Amino acid sequence: MDWFSILKTRKKYNFQMMKEAIRRVVDELDGESIEAFDLKKKLARHYREVAIEFGDKGEKAHALHKTKQLNSLKPFLKLMRNYGYEPEFKRGAAGYMTPRGLGNLNPISPSTTWVKR
């Protein structure tokens, strides 16, 4: 998956600020594992800091608005894979049934742990 295919979502982020926020989180983690919910909180905090540090007025407002919703940080989680972090699914994280059959087999839930490979 390349960097730009991730950014083709409806939620627009400044790509350079995203990369800088992810670099800061990876440096802070230093190879340790982290749960998905805590990772989203760290990403939101670092993205806000980067936006305040480098962004203009519109980017600051956008960062403050978007990072309040932790589910909007899915593109950040996908980019974490480029730094060697992979989700490690807990047992019992099987899929769910939908009217059309089996749903998502490996949902990234708040209890999913991200591990450095």
N, C-alpha and C positions, 0 to 999 in steps of 0.2 A: 504494500500500500504506500503510495507516495504522499508527500506532505500536502499537495494541493487538492487531492481527492477528498481529504478530510475536511477541508475548508469550504467545500461546496454545500454547506448546510444553510438553513434559513437564518441561523444565528451567526452574525458576522463578528469576528474578532480581528484585532490587529495581529497579523501573523508574526511579526518580529517581536511584539510584546508577549505573545503566547510562547514563543521559543525561549525568551529570556526568563519568563516565569517558570517554565518547566526546568530549565537549567538550574535555577535557584533551588527548586524543590529537590532535584536529584543531588545537588551538592549538599543540601541539608540532610537528606536521608543517608547518604554515604554508604549505600549498599544494604541498608536495613530494609526489612519488609514493613508494610503498613496496610491497614485496612482501607477499603475503598472510601468509606465515609470520611475518615480522617484525611485521606489523600485529597479528596475534593475540597475539604476545608483549607488545607495548605495551599492548593492551587488557587483557590479564590483569593486567599490573603495575599499571595505573592503576585497574582495578576493585578490586584488593586494597587499594590505598592509600585509595581512597574508602571502602571497607567498614570499614577500620580507623579512619578518621577520623570517619565519621558513623554507622556501624552499631552495633547492639547485639551482644551476645555470640553469638547464634545466626547473625546475618548475617555476622559475621566468620568464624565456622567454616565456614559455607556457601561464602563467597567463596574461602577458602583451599582448600577441597575441590574446588570446581567448576572453578576456574581452572587447576588442574594438568592438566586435560584440555583441550588447546587446541581440539579439535573441538567442545566444548560452547559455543564462543563464536560460533556461526553467527548467532544473533539480533543480536549486536553488529555483525557485518559487514553485515547487511541495513540496520541503522540508519545506517551510514556513508553510505548513498546520500542520506539527507536533508541531509547536509552537503556535497553536491556531489561526492563521491568515487564513481567507477565502476570496476568491474573491467575491465582491458584484457587480453584473452586473448592469449597468445602463439601464434604459428603452430605448427601441429602439435597443437593442443589440440582435435582433432576428437573426436567421440563414440566410444563403444566399442560393440561388438556384444553383445547379450544374446540369449538364446534366443527372445525375442519380437520382436526387431528392433533398430533403432538405439537406443542408450541416450542418456545425457545429452550434448547437443551442446556445451555450454560448461561443463565442470566447473571449479569454482574450486579450482585446485590450489595447492600451496604456492608455485609459481613465477608465479602470476598477479600482475600488478602493479595496484595501486589508484592511479588518477590523478585529480587534481582537475580537474573539467570547468568 
